[in-house]
Amino acid sequence: MTWTNRITIAATLIAGAIALVTYAQALSLPAHFA
């Protein structure tokens, strides 16, 4: 495995985690304001 592959995989995992957290927060916001 090259460093480029590791960096790409790490960046993808981080971006995916951020997207999931943002999506979860967006879903939970209406529940708090309701």
C-alpha positions in Angstrom: 0.0 0.0 0.0 1.4 3.4 -1.0 1.2 6.5 1.1 -1.1 8.0 -1.5 -3.6 5.2 -1.1 -3.5 5.6 2.7 -4.0 9.3 2.5 -6.9 8.9 0.0 -8.5 6.3 2.2 -8.1 8.4 5.4 -9.5 11.5 3.7 -12.5 9.5 2.4 -13.2 8.1 5.9 -12.9 11.5 7.5 -15.1 13.1 4.9 -17.7 10.3 5.3 -17.7 10.7 9.1 -18.1 14.5 8.8 -21.0 14.0 6.3 -22.7 11.5 8.6 -22.4 13.7 11.7 -23.7 16.7 9.7 -26.6 14.7 8.3 -27.5 13.4 11.8 -27.4 16.9 13.2 -29.6 18.2 10.3 -32.1 15.5 11.0 -32.1 16.2 14.8 -32.5 20.0 14.5 -36.2 19.9 13.5 -36.9 17.6 16.5 -35.3 20.2 18.9 -37.2 23.1 17.4 -40.5 21.3 17.1 
